[in-house]
Amino acid sequence: MSQGDRGGGTPPTGHGGRAARWLARLTLLAAAGVVVVLALALGSGGLLIVGAGLLGLVVCAAGLWWFLAHRGLVRLLGALVAVAAPVAVVLLFTFAGLWLSAVFLAVCWGATLACAKAALRGSAPQRSRRTVAAARPRRPVLLMNPRSGGGKVTRFGLVGRAEELGARVVLLDPTAPTDVAELARAAVAGGADLLGVAGGDGTQALVAAVAAAHDLPFLVVPAGTRNHFALDLGLDRADPSRSLAALTDGEELRVDLGDVAGRPFVNTVSFGVYADVVQHPEYRDAKAGTALDLMPDLLASEGATRLDARVDGAVLDSRQALLVSNNPYVSPDALSGTGRRPRLDTGELGVLGIRVESAAQAADLAVRGTQSAGLAALTARRVEVSAAPHEIPVAVDGEALRMPTPVVCTLRPGALRVLVPRDRPGVVVPAPPVDWRRLVRLALGRTGGGTATRIRVRLRLRAPAA
C-alpha cells in the first residue's frame, strides 16, 4: 500500500479483471465436471456417493456429540463412531468400485469452490484499510511481558531492538501481579507520545484503552501465544520484531475498540462453555483434558447455565455459548480460533451463538452450517447478555473473569490509533460469499458498469463534431 489516505474501494481493472473472468469460467467448468461425474456414475452409484458422504458426515457429527457430552462407555462409543464413520465411507467406495469417481468428484468440487472464491475476490472492489502517513514518535514507551508466548521477548531480542530504535522499554515482572494500565498511565504522565505492548491480546487491550483515552498512537508487537488482533492487522506473528519497524517507518490506521462492562477488548468476549472452562486453574497446564472433563456438565447437564442475549433488536435465547467480537469474523471459524476479521473499522460487533443439545442437532449443524437453527451469526452495535446466575464467567481476550449480569458489550468506533509497519505480510483480501449469478455474469464478461459504459460510448459517437 502506498503512503497516504487509502480508504474506499476501486474496481479491479486490466489484468486483474481478465484473470477474474477466466477464474469464473474455470469455476463453471469445474461445476460442470461435478454434474458430469454424477451423471456418468448415476447408473453405477452416483447417488450412493452423495448419500453415503452425507450419511458419514451426519454419523460422525453424532459421534462427536456423544464423545463431548457424555462420559464413560458412551464417550468411548462416540469416539469409535466418529472415527469409524469416515473410514466406513472410504471402504464402501473402495469395495463398490466408486473410489475413483468419489475422488474425482471431490477434486472437482474443491476446484469449483477455490476458483469461485478467487474469481469473486479478484472482481470485488479492493477496499484497503484507511491509513495515513505517521510521524516518527520521539518518546515511545513499550511494555513487554518476558513470559508471554513462551518467552518471545527474549527469543527475538525485542528489548535490544526496540531500544536501538529509540524506545524506552518497561519489562513486566513475571513473579508479581502487575497493573499494566497503571504503568501505561504513568508512561503518559512521563511524556510518552506512543504506547506499545509486546504481549497477548489481553495485555494489548488494557494498554490500548489508555492510548485511546489520550489519543496516542498504539503499537502492537505480537509476542503472545495467538495474537488474533495482530493477525487481523496483517502483522507478522512468526517474527514479532518486524512490528518494531513502525517506530521509524510506519503508517497509522484507525480501528474500533470493544468494551464489555467497562473493560476494553480487542478480539473477543466469550460467554458460556469456553468461559466456564478457562475459569479452572488446571486448564492452563492441561487444556484438552480439563475441557473434556468439564464438557458433559456444560453441554448436557440440566443444571448447566444457559445464556440469553439481546442483540440490538434480535433475541437469542437459551444458548450454551456466545462469542462477541470486535468487528465480525467472515465465518464461524472464529469459534475454533482460525477465523479472520477482514476489517476492524466497521463500527459493528460480531455475534455467534450456539445451541446444540442432542446428537441430531449436532448432525444438523454439521450438514447445514450457518443455516442450522443451532448456530446464529449476527452483527450489532450493542449486545446484552443475561443468565439466571447473578454473576457469570466471562473470557475477555482469553482472560478469565467473572461479571455481574446483565453484561453489556459495545464498541467505540475509530477510538484507537494503531501504528503499523508499511510492510505487513498478513494483509489479505477475503473472498465474499459464493454468488452463482454473479459468477455467471462475470464469466460472460457482464459487469455492473457495462450498460452505462455502452451508453456513454453511443453518446460520444452521436455527438456533433466541434
N, C-alpha and C positions, 0 to 999 in steps of 0.2 A: 504494500500500500504506500502511496506517495504521501508526502508531507502535506498537512493542511486539513481542512474540513472536508470529510468524505462521507457525508450522510446521503440518504436517499437511495435510489436504485436506477440502473440503466440497463436496458435490454441487451442481450448478447448480440454481437454483430460479426460479420466476416467469417473467419474460420470457425469460431465458437458456434455460430448459428448453424453453419453447414454440418458441423460434427453432431450437433443435437438432432438435426433432421435425419442423418444417417443412423444414429443410435435409435431413434424412434422407429425407423424402418426395420432395423435388426430386431427390435422388440416385437414388432408384428410378425416377423418371420419366425422368431423363436416360439411365439404363441401359436402360430400355425403348425409348427413342429409338434407341439404338445397335442393339438387336436388330431393331427395325422397319426401320431403314435397310438392314441386312444382308439381311433377308428380302425387302424390296421389290426390292433390287438383285441378288438371287441369280440371277435369270434373265439379267441383263444384265451380270454381272461382279462380284457381291458377293464371291465367293471370290477373284476377281482382285485386289480392293482389299486384302484382308488378306494374301494370298500375296505380291503384289508389294511391299507395305510391309515385310513381314518379310524378303524376299529383299534388298531395298535396304539394310536395316539390316545384314544379315549381310555383304554385299559391301563396304559402307562400312567396317565394322569390320575386315575383312580388309585393305582398302587402307591403313587407318591403321597396322595392324601392319607391313605391308611398308615403309611410309614411316618408321616409327620404328626398326625393327630392321635395316634394310639401308642401304647407300649406293649412289651412282651411279645406274645405269639402273633398278634395282629400286625405289629410293626414289622416283624420278620417276614410275615406273609406279604405285606405291602412291598417290602424291598424286593422279594423274589418276583412278584408280579410286575413291578416297574422295570426290572431288568429283563424278565422273560418275554414281555410283550414285543419289544422291537426285535429281539432275537427270533421269536416265532414268525414274525412277518418276513424276515430275511430268509428263513428256512422254507417258508411257504412259497415264496417267489422262486427259490432255487429248485425245489423239487417239482414245481409246476412248470418249470421252463420259462418263467416270466422275468427272471432277474435282469436280463439284458434290456427288455422293454422298460422295466421299472427304473433302471439306472439311466437310460436314455431320456425317459420322461422327467426324472428328477433334474438331469443336467439341463434339459430344455427349459424347464420351469425356472430353475435358478438363473439361467442366462436371460430369460424374459424379464425377471424382476431386476436383475443387475443393469441391463440395458435401459429398462424403463426409468429407473431412478437416475441413471447417468444422463439420459436424454432430458428429463424434466429439470434436473439440476442445471444442465447446460443451457436450457432455454429460458429459465426463470431470470428475472431481473436480479442483478448482482447487488445485494443490499449489504454493503460493508458497514461495520460499526462506525459511528461518527467519532472521529479522532481529530485532535488539534496538536500542533507542534507544542512541545513543552520546554520551558526554560530549565536550565540545569539548576538543581537545588544547591543552595550554598551551605545549609546546615542540616543535612539529612540525619535522621536518627533511626536505626534499625534495632528491633528487639529480636533476639534469636534464642530459640529453645534447643540446647545442645542434645537433648534426648529425643527430640521429635524425629519421626521417620527412621528410627534405629540409628541415630547419630549422623544424619546427613550434613549437619552444620560442620562437623569435624571432617567428615569424609570428603567433602567438596571444598574444603578450605574457605568457607564463606566469610568468616571473620576477617581474615587477611585480605581477601579480595575486596570486601566492602570498604575496609579502611584505606586501601590503596586508591579507591575511587572517591575518597573524601568523606565517608560516612562515619558517624560515631555509633559504635555497636554496644548495646546493653545485653549482656548474657543473663538469661534467667537462671535462677538457682534451682536445679532439679531436686534438691533434697528438702525444699520447703515450699509451702503454698505461696504463690506469687499473684498479686493483683496486677495483671498486665495493663488493664485500663488505667490504673493509677500511675503506673510507670509511664504510660503514653502521655497522660495529662501533665506529668512532671516534665517530660521532654518538651512539650509545647510551651510550658511556662519558662523553660530554659532557652527558648528561641528557635526550636526546631521548625524548619519550613517544609519538612516532609517526614511522614511516619511510615515505617515499613515493618514487616514481620517475616521471619523465617520460621515457619511452624505449620500446624494443621489449620483446618477451616475454623475450628472453634476459637483458637487464638487470633486468627486473622479477623474474625468478625468483631471481637471486642475492641481491637485497636482501630479497625475501620470505622467504628462508631465514633471514636474520639476524633479521628481525622475528619469525618463528615461534619461533626459538630463545630469544628474550627475551620472548615472549608480548606483543608490542606490536602495536597496530593498524597496518595497511599500506594505503597509499593508491595507487591505480593511476591514472596520468594517461596516457591513450593518445596519446603523441606519437611512436610508432613508425610503421612502414610499414603493418603489418596489424593488430597488436594483437588476436589472437584471444582472449586472456584477457579483455581489456576488453569485447570483443564479447559474450562469454558471461556477463559480469557485467551486461550491459544498459547499459553506458556509451555516451555519445555520442562516437563516434570522429571524426565530422566536426568537432566543436568540443571539443578536449580541455580547454579552460578550464572547461567545465561541471563536470568532475570535482572541481575545487577547492572547489565549494560544500559538499562534505562536511566541510571544515575547520570550518565554522560551524554547519551544519545537516545532520548526517549520521546514518547508521544503520550498524550493524555486522552482518556475517554471517560464519559460519564456513565455510571451504571446505577442500578437500583439497589437499595439496602433494605433487607427484610427486618421486621420487628415482630416478636412474639412476646406478648405480655411485658413489654418494655425492654426486652433483651434483643440485641441485634443478631441477625443470621445472614450468611452469605450464600448458603447452599440449601439445606432442607431442615424442616422440623418434622419429626416423626412422632406419631401417637399410636398407641396400641401395641401390637405384638413386638415389634423391634424395640420400642421404647421400654417395654417391660423387661425384655431380655438384657439390655445393656445396663439395667439398674443393678444387676447382680455382680458382686466383686469378682467372682470366678470367671466371668465372661472374658476379661482381658487376657487371661492365660489359657483358656480353653474355650474358644468361641463356638466351634461346632458342637462339642459335647454339651456345653451349657444350653445352647439353643435347642438341641434335640431333647434334652431332659425336660425343658420347660414347655415346649410346643403343645403337647397334649392338653395341658391345663389352660393354655392361652387360646387354643383354636376350638376345642370341642367341649370343654367343661361348661356346665350350666352356670357356674359362678363366674365365668370369665367376663372381664369388663367389655362392654360394647359401647361404641362411640357414636354420638350424633353430631352432625355438623351443619351449620347454615352457611352456604357458600353463595354470597351475595343473595340472590332471590331463591336459589335452589336449596333443597334439603336432602342430606344424606343421612339415613338412619341405620342404627344397629351395625356399624362397621367394625370389623376386627382390627383394621389398620388404616391409618390415614397418613398421607405424605403431603406436606405443603412445601413448595419450593419457591425460592426467589427467582421468578420467571419460570415459565413452563418448560418441561422436557419435551423432546419431539416424540417420545414414545414411552410406554410403561416400563421400558428398560431401567428407568430411574430406580425402580424397586430392587433391582439386582446390582445397582451401582455401576452399570455400564452405559447408561444413557447420556445424552448431551443436551445442553441448552444452547440453541443457535444464537440467542440474543440474551443480554442481561439488562436491557433498557426498554422493555415493552410496557412497564408500569403495571404488570399483572402477576399475580401468584399462580403457580400451577398446583392443581389438587388431584391426587389419586386416592381413591377409596376402595377398599377390598372387603368383600363379604363372601366367604366360601365356607359352608358349614356341613358339606357332605361330599362324598366321592362323586356323586352325579354333578354337583355344582363345579367341582374341580375339573371334571371332564368337559363341561360346557365352556369353562374359561379357557381350557387348552385349545378347543376347536374354534371358538368364536372370538376369542381375544377381547378387544375393546367393545365388541358388540354384545358381550355377555353381561347379564344383569349383575354378575359378581364383581365387575370392575367398572368404576366410574372415573372418567378423566375430564376435568373441568378447568376453567380459568376463572379467576375472581380478583377483586380488589380487597375484599375482606372475608376472612374465614373465622367463624366462631365455633369452637369445639367444646362439647359438653358431654358429661357422663354422670352416672349415678354417684360415684365417689366424689367427695368434695375436693379431693386432690388426686391428680393422675400423673403417671410417669410421662416425661417428655424428653426426647433426644434432640437437642439443638446442635446442628452441625456435628453430630456424633457425641456430644457431651450429655451425660445422663443427669437429668434434673427432675424435680417434682414441682408442679404448678397447680394453684387452686383453679377450679372450674368456675365459669367458662373461661377458656383460653382463647384469646383473640390474636389472630395473625393479620398483619397489614404490611404495606410496602411504602417506602419513601422513594418515589421516582426520582432518578437522577441525583440522589443525595451524595454519592461517593465519586470522587475524582481519583481514578486509578492511573498510575504512571506505569507504562509498559514499554518494553524494548520494541524497536521498529521491526526486528526480525522475530516473528512469533510462528514457529513451525506448526503449532497445533490448531491454527485457524482453519476451519473447514466450512464449506457451504453445504448444509444438509439438504437432502433431496425432499421435495414436497411429496405428499401422498400420491400414490399412483392414480392417475386420472386417464382412463382409456380414451375418452372422447378427445381430450387434449392431445394425447399421443397420436391418434389418427390424424387430427388436423396438422400436427407437426410433421408427420411422415409425408403428408400430401403437400407440404410447403405452404399451408394456410396459417397465417398468424393473425393476431387481433388487429394489426395495423394495416393489413393488406388492402382492405376496401378503401380506407382513407387514402392510402398511397396511390391507388389507381385513379381515384377521383382527382387528386392533385395533378397527376400526370395529364389527364384529359383536359383539365382546365388550362394547363400550360400550352398544350397543343392547340387549343381553340383560341387562345388569346391573340389579338391582332398584333402584328409587328409594330414596334415603336417607330 
